[in-house]
Amino acid sequence: MPFKKVLVLITAVLMIPTFAAAKQKYIFTGGKAGGTAIYYASAISELAKKNNLTFLVNSSGGAVEQIRLVNSGKSDFSLAYSGQVFAASKGKLKNDPKKYTDVRSMAFFYGAPAQLIVRKNSGIHSAKDLAGKKIGVGNAGSGAAANAQLFFTELGIWKDIHHNFIGYRQASDAFKNGQLDAFWVFVSYPNASVTEAAMQNEIALVDLYKDGESIDLFKKYPYFSKVIIPAGTYKGVDTDVASFQDKTLWIVNKNVPDEVVYKILDLTFSKEGLAHMANAHKSARAMSLKTGGAGMATKMHPGAAKFWKDKGVL
């Protein structure tokens, strides 16, 4: 065989690994069992698989841990609350002065409302009534637990409640068994753990917005906004209940290639992708091209910035 043909053949063979490397695996950390994030991670993983991208879905203890994992590169993609992503970038996480500077924002997904579940006949009408009570506040290291500590500390009752650092499903089970007086979730509604609790108990939701207003919480933490949890969201809760929410962001490590970030955003926010996401979780019905590029106070990944500019959002 002539030398030139041999050289061409060798070159072609050497190019095969390069092509294959473009289809490498990415880790998407989806949060704890029972939380909304795991549904999103799984749904996006399915979209990626159909388009020659491999996303492996992992679970974690919650949003704060997810920020740390993405920053370290142990996870490529995840979800986190905008307030905590911002605090992490400034070295202002609770008891953690480290600045997490390798996390980038990709998109706004959904609002995550605070929900405090109590028994209807408990006599608990305000979060201030929780002093001396046993409360499930979310896994240690989770965004739910971090926001619970922030909220109850601002109310001046954190040290007076018996807080249990357990996940949503475990908290729901403990509540149903009478081991907890209340439990807190910080996630989109309807939440499966709350729905399960309402099937076996007569529950009520506490008006947390009223409590927050009483201490000027929303002036101090302006990334929180008012939200109404509609009547009928959970069995037995027949009136609208006011609360507050943070925004849930899709985050990514800064070293993930621009073209990968652009492609997965394009797949997710396509007409077919949005329908797929809404089928995975009801909260995704709020997702759209018009709102997906909004609400990000932290640095955006270049691949995401290009995508949203191309769509006329930025």
CORGIFEN-V187971 format. One record per residue. N is the residue number from 1. PHI is phi in whole degrees, 0 to 359 (none if undefined). OMEGA is omega as a letter, one per 30 degrees, with the letter a starting at -180 (999 if undefined). Layout:
# CORGIFEN-V187971
((N | PHI | OMEGA) (N | PHI | OMEGA))
This chain:
# CORGIFEN-V187971
((1 | none | a) (2 | 301 | a) (3 | 303 | a) (4 | 297 | l) (5 | 293 | l) (6 | 298 | a) (7 | 297 | l) (8 | 297 | a) (9 | 296 | l) (10 | 297 | l) (11 | 300 | l) (12 | 297 | l) (13 | 295 | a) (14 | 293 | a) (15 | 283 | a) (16 | 299 | l) (17 | 298 | l) (18 | 298 | l) (19 | 295 | a) (20 | 296 | a) (21 | 296 | l) (22 | 291 | a) (23 | 254 | a) (24 | 291 | a) (25 | 270 | l) (26 | 238 | a) (27 | 262 | l) (28 | 245 | l) (29 | 274 | a) (30 | 255 | l) (31 | 93 | a) (32 | 272 | l) (33 | 299 | a) (34 | 92 | l) (35 | 266 | a) (36 | 292 | a) (37 | 302 | a) (38 | 292 | l) (39 | 294 | l) (40 | 295 | a) (41 | 300 | a) (42 | 293 | a) (43 | 295 | l) (44 | 292 | l) (45 | 301 | l) (46 | 294 | l) (47 | 298 | a) (48 | 297 | a) (49 | 300 | a) (50 | 289 | a) (51 | 233 | l) (52 | 63 | l) (53 | 239 | a) (54 | 248 | l) (55 | 248 | l) (56 | 266 | a) (57 | 266 | l) (58 | 243 | l) (59 | 257 | l) (60 | 207 | l) (61 | 281 | l) (62 | 145 | a) (63 | 298 | a) (64 | 294 | l) (65 | 298 | a) (66 | 295 | l) (67 | 299 | a) (68 | 295 | a) (69 | 295 | l) (70 | 292 | l) (71 | 299 | a) (72 | 281 | a) (73 | 87 | l) (74 | 290 | l) (75 | 230 | l) (76 | 270 | a) (77 | 229 | l) (78 | 192 | l) (79 | 234 | l) (80 | 200 | l) (81 | 282 | a) (82 | 300 | a) (83 | 298 | a) (84 | 281 | l) (85 | 297 | l) (86 | 296 | l) (87 | 299 | a) (88 | 297 | a) (89 | 292 | a) (90 | 258 | a) (91 | 73 | a) (92 | 240 | l) (93 | 291 | a) (94 | 302 | l) (95 | 59 | a) (96 | 213 | a) (97 | 278 | a) (98 | 294 | l) (99 | 265 | a) (100 | 265 | a) (101 | 260 | a) (102 | 257 | l) (103 | 262 | l) (104 | 236 | l) (105 | 271 | l) (106 | 240 | a) (107 | 198 | l) (108 | 268 | a) (109 | 258 | a) (110 | 202 | l) (111 | 280 | l) (112 | 245 | a) (113 | 277 | l) (114 | 287 | l) (115 | 226 | l) (116 | 248 | a) (117 | 258 | l) (118 | 227 | l) (119 | 281 | a) (120 | 300 | a) (121 | 262 | a) (122 | 282 | a) (123 | 81 | l) (124 | 269 | a) (125 | 247 | l) (126 | 217 | l) (127 | 300 | l) (128 | 292 | l) (129 | 278 | a) (130 | 275 | a) (131 | 306 | a) (132 | 84 | a) (133 | 264 | l) (134 | 265 | a) (135 | 233 | l) (136 | 275 | a) (137 | 243 | a) (138 | 105 | l) (139 | 299 | l) (140 | 300 | a) (141 | 91 | l) (142 | 270 | l) (143 | 296 | l) (144 | 299 | a) (145 | 294 | l) (146 | 297 | l) (147 | 287 | l) (148 | 298 | l) (149 | 298 | l) (150 | 299 | a) (151 | 295 | a) (152 | 289 | l) (153 | 293 | l) (154 | 298 | l) (155 | 286 | l) (156 | 85 | a) (157 | 238 | a) (158 | 305 | a) (159 | 284 | a) (160 | 261 | l) (161 | 256 | l) (162 | 266 | a) (163 | 272 | l) (164 | 250 | a) (165 | 275 | a) (166 | 224 | a) (167 | 289 | a) (168 | 300 | a) (169 | 295 | l) (170 | 296 | l) (171 | 294 | l) (172 | 298 | l) (173 | 296 | a) (174 | 294 | l) (175 | 295 | l) (176 | 297 | a) (177 | 273 | l) (178 | 82 | a) (179 | 274 | l) (180 | 235 | l) (181 | 273 | a) (182 | 197 | l) (183 | 216 | a) (184 | 244 | l) (185 | 232 | l) (186 | 230 | a) (187 | 195 | a) (188 | 296 | l) (189 | 251 | f) (190 | 285 | l) (191 | 262 | a) (192 | 301 | a) (193 | 293 | l) (194 | 289 | l) (195 | 302 | l) (196 | 296 | l) (197 | 297 | a) (198 | 289 | l) (199 | 287 | a) (200 | 245 | l) (201 | 222 | l) (202 | 276 | a) (203 | 251 | l) (204 | 221 | l) (205 | 252 | a) (206 | 273 | l) (207 | 287 | a) (208 | 277 | l) (209 | 294 | l) (210 | 300 | l) (211 | 297 | a) (212 | 296 | l) (213 | 299 | a) (214 | 294 | a) (215 | 239 | a) (216 | 57 | a) (217 | 301 | a) (218 | 277 | l) (219 | 281 | a) (220 | 283 | a) (221 | 234 | a) (222 | 291 | l) (223 | 282 | l) (224 | 277 | l) (225 | 223 | a) (226 | 288 | l) (227 | 215 | l) (228 | 248 | l) (229 | 271 | a) (230 | 294 | l) (231 | 304 | l) (232 | 87 | l) (233 | 299 | l) (234 | 234 | a) (235 | 304 | l) (236 | 88 | l) (237 | 263 | a) (238 | 259 | l) (239 | 230 | l) (240 | 298 | l) (241 | 233 | l) (242 | 276 | l) (243 | 210 | l) (244 | 228 | a) (245 | 220 | l) (246 | 247 | l) (247 | 264 | l) (248 | 265 | a) (249 | 253 | l) (250 | 273 | a) (251 | 244 | a) (252 | 209 | l) (253 | 290 | a) (254 | 298 | a) (255 | 271 | l) (256 | 294 | a) (257 | 304 | a) (258 | 305 | a) (259 | 292 | l) (260 | 289 | l) (261 | 298 | a) (262 | 299 | a) (263 | 295 | a) (264 | 289 | l) (265 | 294 | a) (266 | 297 | l) (267 | 292 | a) (268 | 290 | a) (269 | 262 | l) (270 | 287 | l) (271 | 302 | l) (272 | 292 | a) (273 | 295 | l) (274 | 295 | l) (275 | 295 | l) (276 | 297 | a) (277 | 294 | l) (278 | 296 | l) (279 | 288 | a) (280 | 283 | l) (281 | 203 | a) (282 | 301 | a) (283 | 297 | a) (284 | 289 | l) (285 | 297 | a) (286 | 277 | a) (287 | 288 | l) (288 | 198 | l) (289 | 295 | a) (290 | 291 | a) (291 | 255 | a) (292 | 297 | a) (293 | 265 | a) (294 | 257 | l) (295 | 79 | a) (296 | 250 | a) (297 | 273 | a) (298 | 254 | a) (299 | 302 | a) (300 | 266 | l) (301 | 294 | a) (302 | 305 | l) (303 | 296 | l) (304 | 288 | l) (305 | 300 | l) (306 | 295 | a) (307 | 300 | a) (308 | 290 | l) (309 | 293 | l) (310 | 298 | a) (311 | 271 | l) (312 | 77 | a) (313 | 272 | a) (314 | 268 | 999))
